Structures are given as C-alpha cells and as structure tokens.
Amino acid sequence: MSSVVHAPTAILLIRCPDQHGLVARTAQFVAERNGNVVHADHHIDRATGLFLMRMEWELDGFEVGRERIADAFTPLAEQIGATWRLHFSDVVRRVAIWVTTQDHCLGDLILRQRAGELRCRIPLVMSNHEVLADLCSRFDIPFHHVPVVRGMEAHEQFQLDLLREHRIDTVVLAKYMQILSPAFLAGFGEVINIHHSFLPAFAGANPYMQAFERGVKIIGATAHYVTDQLDAGPIIEQDTVRISHRDSVDDLIRKGKDLERIVLARAVRAHLEDRVLVHGNRTSVFD
C-alpha cells in the first residue's frame, strides 16, 4: 500500500431541496469554525429540484472535534431540510469481495488495493465455489467458501453473521453469480455490483455469443449499487468500447473483462472516497 500520508479531512455530503444561499451557508459553517475547505462541488438537479453537494475540509485547526461535528451541523441541516452524511478521510473502510469462478475483477481489486489506489482493507473474500482460494492465499487474504444450499434464509444469515464478525462496511460483487434477496439487502445494504452493459438486451446465458450473433458494434460494463430490483440499482460508473466485424466471441469476452476491471475499480474508488451521492435511483458522482 502507498506510504503517502495525507492530512485528515472531513467530508460532508448533502442532499436537500434547492434554495437560495445553500453554498454560502454551508461554507460559512466551516469558515466560522476556522476550517480550511480543500474541495467543494455542488449540483442542482433541475428535474427534481434537489441541491446536491460535497464539501471537504481539513480537520487540523478546525475548532470542533470530529466527534462533535455532526451535532454542530444538525441545526443547519434541519433548517435547510437536508439529508446528509459525514465521513472522515482517515477512516479506512473494510471491504469484502464476493466472487464465483472468474478472477479478473478480484485480482485487479487486490492489486489496486496493494498499490494504494483503493484506500481500504480486504479482510475476506467469500465465494460459492473454491476455485479462487489459491489466488487469495497468495495475498494472505482469508477465503471463505460458502456454497449455496437449500434454505436460503439460513444461508444468507450465515453470510450476514460473517460480515458482522469481520466488521465489513462494503460488499463488492466481483462477478458473483448469485442473486441477493431483499431480506439480505435489508440487513446489509452497501453492496456494489459489476456486469456487462447489454442489459436488458441479451439477458440470460452467453450474452457475448448473443451480442456476436447480432453483430453489435459497442460493448460495455456497468457498476451499480445493488437493490432488490435485479440489476436496476443506482449506477455509479459505466464505460464502452467499440468492436468490429474482425472481433470473435473470444475478443468480445476479453474486451468485456478489461472494461469490467476498469469500471468496477472506478466505482469502488469513488465509493471509498465518498464521492457518490444517491438520490432516488440515480447518483451524482463528484470529481
């Protein structure tokens, strides 16, 4: 992991009805307490009338201790009708990666985490197959084989217990080919998934073969938050690549895997850096 140490910051994400003076009032909250803003961005969603904002300031010199910032901001949040979240840059999230048999996204995330590109810890990898146990052992990451069995309620309860035991903040589905139930998501809602971008076209088995047979000219990948609506959660990141008549099915699969690696890594990084603000079934991802 990178040895570069950055001064800790507070990160405030705000969603509220648009109204006059919101940027000034939020900045004033920080300035009055001797805070130095290092990043601020906002967006007004004209379709919904929502004001969306991400503000980040240095904790060094800030006259309110981090444990009291939420209480200090609450009166202003109530005045403007805000839904908000407060994070701190030096709090490292604990991420569990779930896989089935494909290794390309898992390997990429591990290498990026080790290189310091993803600020997180990976306390465990969970899979319904044993195929990727050896890959995890090379990086000394505990691997948990949790086969899918009858009685999904008990099965998912075991998974939830494991996540709580390891104090997991976020689950990343790195080509995990199982559907999570609404009951599971109610118990653990911070889940990111990656899949090809053919949906809703070419659903089911062998999507790349279906795309090849149709002669598509673009393929892509999508990373999104998981909800109880299958593959319909708020989208965090997407990308595409052009293909041609010279590309075989194997070429489509190779290019698709490359995109899945990149798109998932971008989505996970944005999430870990608290740059994603969900509103309805959409997201705003701040630079």
Secondary structure, 3 states (H helix, E strand, C coil): CCCCCCCCEEEEEEEEECCCCHHHHHHHHHHCCCCCEEEEEEEEECCCCEEEEEEEEECCCCCCCHHHHHHHHHHHHHHHCCEEEEEECCCCEEEEEEECCCCHHHHHHHHHHHCCCCCEEEEEEEECCCCCHHHHHHCCCCEEECCCCCCHHHHHHHHHHHHHHCCCCEEEECCCCCCCCHHHHHHCCCEEEEEECCCCCCCCCCHHHHHHHHCCCEEEEEEEECCCCCCCCCEEEEEEEECCCCCCHHHHHHHHHHHHHHHHHHHHHHHHCCCEEEECCEEEECC
